[in-house]
Amino acid sequence: MFLLPCSALALLLLSCLALEPPPRQPSPSNPAFLRFQRQFLLGYLPALAADWLQGPLLFRLLHGRGFLRSQIAALYSCGFASNLAFGLVSAAFVDRLGRKKSCVLSSGLCSVSCLLQLSRDFLALAAGRVLAGLGTSLLFSAFECWYVHEHLERHDFPAEWIPSTFSRVARWNSGLAVAAGLLAQLVAEGLALGPAAPFLVAVPFLALSGIFAGKNWDENYGKSRSCSKACGEGLRGLLSDPRLLLLGLVQALVESILLIFAFLWTPVLEPHGIPLGIAFSGFTAASAVFGAAALAALVALGAAGGILGSARGDEGLRVGDEGLLEGDTGE
């Protein structure tokens, strides 16, 4: 039973690799850059793996503790709300605290959150979901900000090399998502350790990420500014350009759909006896294949010139990098 879905997942991932369009330019071969890129990936990828491990069996874990669906929804909402609230000020917080410290803090918060999932107390679980939201907000802001600053300011590598690193992160992230579902299924059901086991397995990954970043990365800071000023600048930017506002609304709608799906997929599939970890891997593998196919279709239709790149896209990347690093040169 386990071999067939794993074979199907492997076929999906092979399809993803086959459909992925060739890069617009060769990957950099500079030895110093490759060492720096590897150092970043060794700190970032374990944290991403730990994040994926917490997804497949969360609903089953809470439902197995005897909580009603409305209570589980409240726990999910605690995580979503803390992520949203902290996301408004996370950029200013990370710039002021330091990006390396923020990466280490993210690993610490997520580790405590995973350990709190062992509790049967509703308030302890709610606190765990709040910490997970805070840690996840840092995970998807601090690491990338740290990398861009180091890439441009400390190492003085060309900005055109940045997509090479983040495309590699995206490829690894898809594979980690699929592997996380399979590993969660293995430790929870195959080894009969229960639905809390994936959360315990995630802790060593988080510890590896935090320790590696703390020992091997240099600290960097952004421009020190108040949270209210940062939020005000963002709001003015949205209101000044209707295209940005429309893009934000579309993104918000897409994210809301994904969050609703994240809550509903387990109670829909579980009554049919479908292994949840394998189903999770199937979702992520199918998403990777669809994304690769969509990208290949855009390139084939010639839309990539306007959407994904060429000269205007590269210039946009430079502008985006300068925005991420605003004030860094004045440290």
C-alpha positions as CSV (number, residue, x, y, z in Angstrom):
1,M,0.0,0.0,0.0
2,F,2.9,2.3,0.8
3,L,4.9,1.5,-2.3
4,L,2.2,2.5,-4.9
5,P,1.6,6.1,-3.6
6,C,5.4,6.6,-3.2
7,S,5.9,5.5,-6.9
8,A,3.2,7.9,-8.0
9,L,4.9,10.7,-6.0
10,A,8.2,9.9,-7.6
11,L,6.6,10.1,-11.0
12,L,5.1,13.5,-10.2
13,L,8.5,14.9,-9.1
14,L,10.1,13.5,-12.2
15,S,7.4,15.2,-14.3
16,C,8.1,18.5,-12.4
17,L,11.8,18.2,-13.3
18,A,11.0,17.4,-17.0
19,L,8.6,20.3,-17.3
20,E,10.8,22.9,-15.7
21,P,12.1,25.4,-18.3
22,P,15.8,25.9,-18.7
23,P,17.3,28.9,-16.9
24,R,17.6,32.2,-18.7
25,Q,21.3,32.3,-17.9
26,P,23.8,29.7,-16.7
27,S,24.1,29.1,-13.0
28,P,27.1,31.0,-11.5
29,S,30.2,28.8,-11.1
30,N,32.2,31.2,-8.9
31,P,33.6,29.1,-6.0
32,A,33.2,31.7,-3.4
33,F,29.6,32.3,-4.4
34,L,28.9,28.5,-4.3
35,R,30.4,28.2,-0.8
36,F,28.3,31.1,0.4
37,Q,25.2,29.7,-1.2
38,R,25.8,26.3,0.4
39,Q,26.2,28.0,3.8
40,F,22.8,29.7,3.4
41,L,21.1,26.5,2.3
42,L,22.5,24.5,5.2
43,G,21.0,27.0,7.6
44,Y,17.7,27.6,5.8
45,L,16.6,24.2,4.4
46,P,16.3,22.4,7.8
47,A,14.0,25.1,9.0
48,L,11.8,24.7,5.9
49,A,11.8,20.9,6.4
50,A,10.7,21.4,10.1
51,D,7.9,23.7,8.9
52,W,6.5,21.2,6.5
53,L,6.7,18.4,9.1
54,Q,4.1,20.2,11.2
55,G,1.5,20.3,8.5
56,P,0.2,16.8,7.7
57,L,-1.1,15.6,11.1
58,L,-2.0,18.7,13.1
59,F,-5.7,18.4,12.8
60,R,-5.6,14.7,13.6
61,L,-3.5,15.4,16.7
62,L,-6.0,18.0,18.0
63,H,-9.0,15.9,17.2
64,G,-7.4,12.9,18.9
65,R,-7.2,15.0,22.1
66,G,-10.9,15.3,22.1
67,F,-11.4,18.8,20.9
68,L,-14.4,19.8,18.9
69,R,-14.0,21.1,15.4
70,S,-14.9,24.6,16.6
71,Q,-12.1,24.4,19.2
72,I,-9.7,23.2,16.6
73,A,-10.7,26.0,14.3
74,A,-10.0,28.5,17.1
75,L,-6.5,27.0,17.6
76,Y,-5.8,27.2,13.9
77,S,-7.0,30.8,14.0
78,C,-4.6,31.6,16.8
79,G,-1.7,30.7,14.6
80,F,-3.1,32.5,11.5
81,A,-3.9,35.7,13.6
82,S,-0.4,35.8,15.3
83,N,1.2,35.4,11.9
84,L,-0.9,38.2,10.4
85,A,-0.4,40.6,13.3
86,F,3.4,40.1,13.6
87,G,3.8,40.1,9.8
88,L,2.8,43.8,9.9
89,V,5.9,44.7,12.0
90,S,8.2,41.8,11.3
91,A,10.4,43.7,8.8
92,A,11.1,46.6,11.3
93,F,11.6,44.0,14.1
94,V,14.1,42.0,12.1
95,D,16.0,45.1,11.0
96,R,16.3,46.3,14.5
97,L,17.1,43.0,16.3
98,G,19.4,41.7,13.7
99,R,18.7,39.2,10.9
100,K,20.9,36.4,12.2
101,K,19.4,36.7,15.7
102,S,15.9,36.7,14.1
103,C,16.7,33.5,12.3
104,V,17.9,31.9,15.5
105,L,14.8,33.2,17.3
106,S,12.5,31.7,14.6
107,S,14.0,28.3,15.2
108,G,13.6,28.7,19.0
109,L,10.0,29.8,18.8
110,C,9.0,27.0,16.5
111,S,10.8,24.5,18.7
112,V,8.8,25.6,21.7
113,S,5.6,25.5,19.7
114,C,6.3,21.9,18.6
115,L,6.9,20.8,22.2
116,L,3.7,22.5,23.4
117,Q,1.8,20.3,21.0
118,L,2.4,17.5,23.4
119,S,0.1,19.2,25.9
120,R,-3.6,18.4,26.3
121,D,-4.4,21.8,27.8
122,F,-6.2,24.1,25.4
123,L,-4.4,27.2,26.6
124,A,-1.0,25.6,26.2
125,L,-2.0,24.5,22.7
126,A,-3.2,28.0,21.9
127,A,0.1,29.4,23.1
128,G,1.9,26.9,20.9
129,R,-0.1,28.0,17.8
130,V,0.7,31.7,18.6
131,L,4.4,30.9,18.8
132,A,4.2,29.0,15.6
133,G,2.7,32.0,13.9
134,L,5.4,34.3,15.2
135,G,8.2,31.8,14.2
136,T,6.8,31.2,10.7
137,S,6.6,35.0,10.1
138,L,10.3,35.3,10.9
139,L,11.1,32.2,8.9
140,F,9.8,33.7,5.7
141,S,11.3,37.1,6.2
142,A,14.5,37.1,8.3
143,F,16.4,34.3,6.3
144,E,15.9,35.9,2.9
145,C,16.7,39.4,4.2
146,W,19.9,38.1,5.7
147,Y,20.9,36.4,2.5
148,V,20.2,39.4,0.2
149,H,22.2,41.7,2.4
150,E,25.2,39.3,2.7
151,H,25.1,38.6,-1.1
152,L,25.2,42.3,-2.1
153,E,26.8,44.2,0.7
154,R,29.3,41.9,2.4
155,H,30.3,39.6,-0.6
156,D,29.6,42.1,-3.4
157,F,28.2,39.4,-5.7
158,P,26.2,40.6,-8.7
159,A,22.5,41.0,-8.1
160,E,21.8,38.8,-11.1
161,W,23.0,35.8,-9.1
162,I,20.3,36.1,-6.5
163,P,17.6,34.2,-8.5
164,S,20.0,31.3,-8.7
165,T,19.9,30.8,-5.0
166,F,16.2,31.3,-4.6
167,S,15.3,29.0,-7.5
168,R,17.4,26.4,-5.8
169,V,15.6,27.0,-2.6
170,A,12.3,26.6,-4.4
171,R,13.3,23.2,-5.9
172,W,14.6,22.0,-2.6
173,N,11.5,23.2,-0.8
174,S,9.2,21.2,-3.1
175,G,11.2,18.1,-2.4
176,L,11.3,18.7,1.3
177,A,7.5,19.2,1.4
178,V,6.9,15.8,-0.3
179,A,9.5,14.1,1.9
180,A,8.0,15.7,5.1
181,G,4.6,14.1,4.3
182,L,6.1,10.7,3.9
183,L,8.3,11.0,7.0
184,A,5.3,12.2,9.0
185,Q,3.3,9.2,7.8
186,L,6.2,6.8,8.6
187,V,6.8,8.0,12.2
188,A,3.2,8.4,13.1
189,E,1.7,5.3,11.5
190,G,4.5,3.1,10.3
191,L,6.4,3.2,13.6
192,A,3.1,3.7,15.6
193,L,4.4,6.7,17.4
194,G,1.2,8.7,17.0
195,P,0.4,12.1,15.4
196,A,2.6,14.1,17.8
197,A,5.7,12.3,16.5
198,P,6.3,14.6,13.5
199,F,6.4,17.6,15.8
200,L,9.1,15.9,17.9
201,V,11.0,15.0,14.7
202,A,10.8,18.7,13.6
203,V,12.7,19.9,16.7
204,P,16.1,18.5,15.7
205,F,15.8,20.1,12.3
206,L,15.0,23.5,14.0
207,A,17.9,23.0,16.4
208,L,20.2,22.3,13.4
209,S,19.1,25.4,11.6
210,G,19.4,27.7,14.6
211,I,22.8,26.3,15.7
212,F,24.3,26.4,12.2
213,A,23.1,30.0,11.6
214,G,24.3,31.1,15.0
215,K,27.8,29.7,14.6
216,N,28.4,30.2,10.9
217,W,26.5,33.4,9.8
218,D,27.6,37.0,10.3
219,E,25.1,39.4,11.8
220,N,23.6,42.3,9.7
221,Y,21.0,44.9,10.4
222,G,18.7,47.1,8.4
223,K,17.6,50.7,8.8
224,S,16.3,51.3,12.3
225,R,12.7,52.6,12.1
226,S,9.6,52.5,14.2
227,C,6.9,49.9,13.4
228,S,4.3,52.5,13.0
229,K,6.4,54.3,10.4
230,A,7.1,51.0,8.5
231,C,3.4,50.2,8.4
232,G,2.5,53.7,7.3
233,E,5.0,53.5,4.5
234,G,3.6,50.2,3.3
235,L,0.0,51.5,3.5
236,R,0.9,54.6,1.5
237,G,2.6,52.4,-1.1
238,L,-0.5,50.3,-1.5
239,L,-2.8,53.3,-1.8
240,S,-0.6,55.2,-4.2
241,D,-0.7,52.5,-6.9
242,P,-4.0,50.7,-7.7
243,R,-2.0,47.8,-9.3
244,L,-0.3,47.1,-6.0
245,L,-3.6,47.2,-4.1
246,L,-5.2,44.9,-6.6
247,L,-2.3,42.5,-6.4
248,G,-2.5,42.5,-2.6
249,L,-6.3,41.8,-2.7
250,V,-5.7,38.9,-5.1
251,Q,-2.9,37.5,-3.0
252,A,-5.1,37.8,0.2
253,L,-7.9,35.9,-1.5
254,V,-5.6,33.1,-2.7
255,E,-4.0,32.9,0.8
256,S,-7.5,32.7,2.4
257,I,-8.5,29.8,0.1
258,L,-5.3,28.0,1.0
259,L,-5.9,28.5,4.8
260,I,-9.4,27.2,4.5
261,F,-8.2,24.2,2.6
262,A,-5.5,23.6,5.2
263,F,-8.2,23.3,7.9
264,L,-10.7,21.2,5.9
265,W,-8.7,18.6,4.0
266,T,-8.0,16.3,6.9
267,P,-11.7,15.9,8.1
268,V,-12.7,15.3,4.5
269,L,-10.1,12.6,3.7
270,E,-9.7,10.9,7.1
271,P,-13.1,9.1,7.1
272,H,-12.1,7.3,3.9
273,G,-9.0,5.8,5.4
274,I,-6.6,7.8,3.2
275,P,-3.1,8.0,4.8
276,L,-2.8,11.7,5.6
277,G,0.9,12.0,5.3
278,I,0.9,10.5,1.8
279,A,-2.1,12.7,0.8
280,F,-0.1,15.7,2.0
281,S,2.8,14.7,-0.1
282,G,0.5,14.2,-3.1
283,F,-0.8,17.7,-2.7
284,T,2.6,19.3,-2.6
285,A,4.0,17.2,-5.5
286,A,0.9,18.0,-7.6
287,S,1.4,21.7,-6.7
288,A,5.1,21.5,-7.8
289,V,4.1,19.8,-11.1
290,F,1.4,22.3,-11.9
291,G,3.7,25.2,-11.1
292,A,6.4,23.8,-13.4
293,A,3.8,23.2,-16.1
294,A,2.4,26.7,-15.8
295,L,5.8,28.2,-16.0
296,A,6.7,26.1,-19.0
297,A,3.5,27.2,-20.7
298,L,4.2,30.9,-20.1
299,V,7.7,30.5,-21.5
300,A,6.4,28.7,-24.6
301,L,3.8,31.4,-25.2
302,G,6.3,34.1,-25.0
303,A,4.7,35.6,-21.9
304,A,7.8,35.1,-19.8
305,G,9.4,38.2,-21.5
306,G,6.8,40.4,-19.9
307,I,6.1,38.5,-16.7
308,L,9.3,36.7,-15.6
309,G,12.2,38.6,-16.9
310,S,14.6,39.9,-19.5
311,A,15.9,43.4,-19.0
312,R,12.9,44.9,-17.2
313,G,12.6,42.0,-14.9
314,D,16.3,42.2,-14.0
315,E,15.9,45.9,-13.3
316,G,12.9,45.1,-11.1
317,L,15.1,42.7,-9.2
318,R,17.6,45.4,-8.5
319,V,14.9,47.7,-7.3
320,G,13.5,45.0,-5.0
321,D,16.9,44.3,-3.6
322,E,17.4,48.0,-2.8
323,G,14.1,48.0,-1.1
324,L,15.0,45.0,1.1
325,L,18.3,46.7,2.0
326,E,17.1,50.2,2.5
327,G,19.4,51.9,4.9
328,D,21.9,49.0,5.1
329,T,24.6,51.1,3.5
330,G,24.3,53.6,6.3
331,E,25.1,51.2,9.1
